Amino acid sequence: MVHLVVPIGGADMPVVISLLNSYSGVAAAATGFLIDNNGLIISGSLVGASGLILTNIMCKGMNRSLANVIFGAVGLEVASSDGSQKEMNIKSYSTTEAAMIMDAAEKIIIVPGYGLAVAKAQHVAREVADTLEAKGKKVLYGIHPVAGRMPGHMNVLLAEADVSYDLLKDLDEINPEFEDCDVALILGANDVVNPAARHDQSSPIYGMPILDVDKSRTVIINKRSMNPGFAGIQNELFGYDNSIMEFKDALENLTELDDQAVVDTLESLEGEFKLKSTNVAKYIRNLEHTLEGIKEVESKMHQKRALLEKKIGHMREYLRHNLEKSGVKKIDSPEISISIQKNPYKVVITNEKKIPAEFVDSKATETINKEKLKEALKSGIEIPGCELVQENRLTIK
């Protein structure tokens, strides 16, 4: 078994892992027959069948047969990549410049890859998409069958972030969309967007169906470095005239993109606030949902959580202030309800020295009994050194 998989490497490794997983199921089922254990027979058969189905799907996604994957590299010499890299004109852009390009676009296709999964940036990717949609832009997701480490990896990742399944388009559905796409945003994908698969017969990925992102007007590629993907080859897309690079971690880059988009959205909301209130409230709710998810990895995401809490506070205050200014008390829609309600009364101490002694519990500690003060103020009694305050609060359901 070891000798069978030794020559296999690069982009074929996920297929081999899936096949070995199938073998483990077959071995378990065979063991079940030997020791007359129905549990092993059933579970082994399920694992073996699912692994074989998964392997077949991955082979179809790469347009290759299983025999070619397993035996294609046997007897071949491993070529050194030193000195074989083509020179490319790489254009590196800042996040602000990329945000300006996306702000001018009408149709944007997000292409997730393994880099998105490593950065755990699926929630922020959805935030960016929600912000763009709130500005009237069309946002789709292009999913390659073997993006990530197994078929469905990106689907599961984006489903975790509550991305609508209707927005997830597979290879055959999304490729025609690139023809009139303004911006293709690539988040950690590499081999599955490499145009060499279409024309370079010496490439190990030649013949593999790819996402035609290079046909978009602008391609924004988010990568941490120029390192090759799983296939171990250079991606010629990086040097195309319509391609620009952002060398950052996906989470950091998307967070900055989202912050810039939020600023632009808030500015555009002036003058048409009532029409956009529902979108702002939905955005706040999504941020709060993201915040809950971040608690699971709080040790690594403390800074991100603080930024989200601050952003939610600003957005809530902005929404409450504009609703009050416009005289709107409640907005109902099929998706979300926004209302302004009164907070409970609270006592604000303006001058402790003026508080009468009857409201101080102990002269030694000089502890002021705020509950006693509150009851007296609510009954209409004027007490120096304090006042009763009741503010409005924003409720989103």
N, C-alpha and C positions, 0 to 999 in steps of 0.2 A: 504494500500500500504506500509506504514511504517513497519507494523508487518511482511510483506512478506519478506522484505530485511534485517531485523535486524539480523537474524542468519548467514547471508552470510558475509564472510570476506576473507582476504588473496588474493590469485590469482584469485578468482572468482569475485572480485569487478568490473574489467573492463567489464565483461559480463553483470553484473547487470546495470552498468551505460548505456551501449548500449541499454539494454532492456527498461530502464526507458525513454531513449531518444525516443524509438519507441512508448512507451505509450503516450508521450507528443504529438507526431504527430497524433495518433489516437484520442486523446482528442480534438486537434485543428480541425480535420476533423469533429468530431461529433458536435462540436460547430458551424461549418460552416453549417451543415445540419439544425441545430435548428434555426439559424438566417438567413438562405438562403443567405450565402456568398460564392460564388464560389471560391474566392481567398483562403479562409481558407480551403475549402474542398480539393483543389488541393495541396496546400503547405503541409497541414496536412497529406494527403495520401502519398506524397513523403517522408516526414520525417519518418512517421510510417513504410513504406515499407523498406526504406534504413536502419533504425535502426534494423528491424527484420532480414534483410539479413546479416548485420554486426554481430548481435548476433549469428546467425547460423554458420557463418564462424569461429567465436571465439570458439564456442562449439566444432566444428570439429577439430580445432587446438589443443584443450585440450583432444580430444577423449572422450568427455562426452556429455550426453544429457542435454537439457535445464532444464528438470524436475529434474535431478540430481543436477544441479547447484543451483536451487532455493530451493528445498526441502531436499537436501542431508544432510544439517547440522541441520535440525529441530529436536530437542529432544536430540541432542548429547551434551555431557559435553565437555567444553573447557579444554583441557589438558594443564597444565603448562609446559613451556619449561625449567624451572629452573632445572639444574642438569641432564637434558636429553641429553645435547650436547655431542657427541662423541669426544674423544681426537683425534686430527689429527696432523701429522707432517707437519707443514707449512714451505715452503722454500721461503724466501723473497730475491729477486734479485734486483740489481740496474739497472738503465736504460742502462748503458754502457754494462753490462753483457747480458741483453736482446737483445741489438743491435748486439752484437757479435753472438748470437745464430741465429738471423734472417739473418745476413750477410752470414752465412754458409748454410742457407736453400735454397732449390730450389723451393719449393711449399709452399705458405703461404695462409691460409684462415682467413679472418677477420670476426669476429662474433660481430656485433654491438648490443647494448642493451640500456635500458633506461638511464644508466649512461653516454653514449655518447651524448644522447639528452640533458641531464641536463647540461653537460659541454660545449655544443655548439661546439663540436670538430669534426664535420663531414668534414669540409674543411681541417683540418690538417690531418685527417685520409686519405683523398684522396691524400694529398701531400706525406705522407709516402708511400702509394701504388704506386704513380707515380715514386718516387725515387727507390723503389724496382724493379719496372718494367724496369726502365732505366738500371738497373744492370743485366737484363736478367732473372729475377725471375717471376714465375707465381703467380699472386695474384687473389684470388676470394673472394666474400662476401657471407657468409652463413646467410640467412634471415629466422627466425622462424615466423610462422603466427601470433603469439601473442606477439612477442618481442616488448618492449615499452609499450604503453598504449592502442593500438588498432591495428587491422590488417592494414598493409601497412605503419605503422608509420616509420619504418626503411627505407622502399623504398622511401618515400617522403623526408626523411632527407638526404639520400645519393643522390637523384636526385637533391636536392638543391645545393649539392656540385659538380654537373656535373660528377658524377660517371656513367660510361657507363652501361646501363641497361643489356647488355649482361653479365656483370660480377656479377650481382645479381642473386644468385641461391636460390630457395626455398628449403624447408625441404627435399623433395624427391630427388631433383637433387643433393644437396650438400652432403648428408650423405655418399654415396659411395666414395666421394672424400676424406673423412677423413682417409680412409684406407692407402693411400700413401702420406698423408700430412706431411710435415716436422714440420711446426709450425702452431698451431691454436692460433690466437691472439684475446682474448675475451675482448671487451671494454664495460664494464658495464652490460653485460648480466649475469643472475644468475639462476633463476628457469628453464629457457629453455635449460640449459646445465647441469642440475643436474642428474647424472646417477641413483639416487634413484628412479626416475620415472619408471625405467625399472624393478626393482626387489623388492623394499621395499613396501609391500602391506599396511603398516601402514602409509605411506606418503600421505599427501593430494594431491600430484601431481602424484600419482601412475597411470600408464596407459597413461599419457600425452606423445605424441610424442616429442622427444627432439632432439637436434643437437648432433651427436655422436662425440663431440670434444675430448673425452677421448681416442679415437682410434688413434689420431695423435701421432707422435713421441714425440713432446713437446707441452705443453699447457701453454701459457703465459696469465695470468689472471690479468687484470688491474682493481683494485677496490680501493676506498678510505679507506675502512675499512673491517672488517670481518662481518659486519651487514648482516642479512638475506635479501632475496628478498621479493617480494610481497606475496609469500606464507607463509612467516614467519618461514621457516625451514632452518636448516644448509645445506650447499652444500658440499656433500662428495667429490666432484671433487677437492676441494682445498687441500685435503690431499693425493691425488694420487702421485705415484712416479714420473710420467712424468709431473707433474704440478708445475709451479713456480708462485709466486705472485709479483706484483708490486703495492705497496700501495701509489697511487698518484691519483690526479685528472686526468681524461682522457686527457684534453687539455694540461696540463703541461707535462704529460708523453709522449704524441705523439709528442709534440714540441721538447722535448729532443731527442726522437728517430729519428725524422726527421733531426735535426741538426747533430747528429752522422752519419746518413746515408749520408747526403750531404758531410760531410768531407771525408768519405770513397769513395764516388762517385768521388769527385774532384781528389783524389789521384789516383784512377784507370783510370782517363781520360788521364793522362800523357802518351804520346807515341802513343795514338790512338785517338787523339783529333778530327780529322776531322770526324771520324765515329760516334762520340757521340755528335757532336755540336747540331744537331737537338733536341736531347733529353734534352740537357741543356737549349736550348732556350724554349722548351715546358714547362720545369719546371719553368723557369723565368716567363713565361706568366701565369701559374697556380698560382704562388705566387702573382703576381699582381692582379689576379682575387680574390684571397683570401683576399688581402689587401682591395679591394673595399668592400667586404662583412663585414669586420671587422669595417669599418667606421660606420656601423649601431649601433654597441654596443661599440663605441669608449671609453666611459667613463670607462667601465670595462676592455677594452682590450688595453689600451694605451701602456703598456709594450710589448705586443705581436706585435702591429703594428710597434713599433720602431725596434724590432728584425727583422721583415719581411723586412722593408725598408733597413736595414743594409745588410741583406742577399741578397736582390735583387741587391743592389749596388755592393757587392763583386762578385756575379755571373756574372753580366753584364761586370764588369771590367776584370774578368778572361776570359770570352768568347771573348771580344774584343781584349785583349792582345794576346791570342793564335791564333786567326784568323789572326791578323797582322803578328805574328811571322811565321805562316805557309804560308803567302802570299796569303791567300784566301780572296777575296773581297765580294763574295756572295755565299750563299748556298740555293738552292731551293729544296723543297720537296712537295709532295701533301698536307701536313698538315701545313707547316710553312715555312716562308722565312726569311733568316738572311742576312743582308748586312752591310757593313762598309761605312759610308758616312762622309763627312766633316762637322764640326760644322761651324756656322757663325764666321767671324773674330771678335776677341775681343782685346782690348788694355790692356796690362799689364804694370803698372807703376813700374819701377825698382828704380827710384830715383826722387822724386817730385821736388827737388831743381834744378835739371838740365833741367826741362821742360821750354822751352822758354816762355816769357811773353805773346806772341801773342796767346798762347793756354790757357791762364788763363782768365776766364770771368770777375772776379772782384778781384782787389788787396786786398780789405777789407776781403773778404771771401776766397780768393785764391781757387776758384772752377775751377777745370780743365775740359775743354770741351773735353770729350773723343771722341765724334762724329767727332769733327773737327780734332782731332789727328788721328782718324781712316782713314778719307778721305785722309789726307796728307801722312800717312804711306802707304796706298794702292796705291797711285800715285807714290811711289818709293822714297819719300823724307825721308832721315835719320834724326831722331829727338832724341837727347840725353835724357836719363832718362826714355825711354819707348820702347816697342817693340810690334809688331803685331803678335798675336798667332792664329793659326787655328788647332784645335785638331780633331781627328777622333771620331765619335760616332757610337754606335751599334744600329741598327734598327731591330726590330722583328715584323713581321706581321703574 
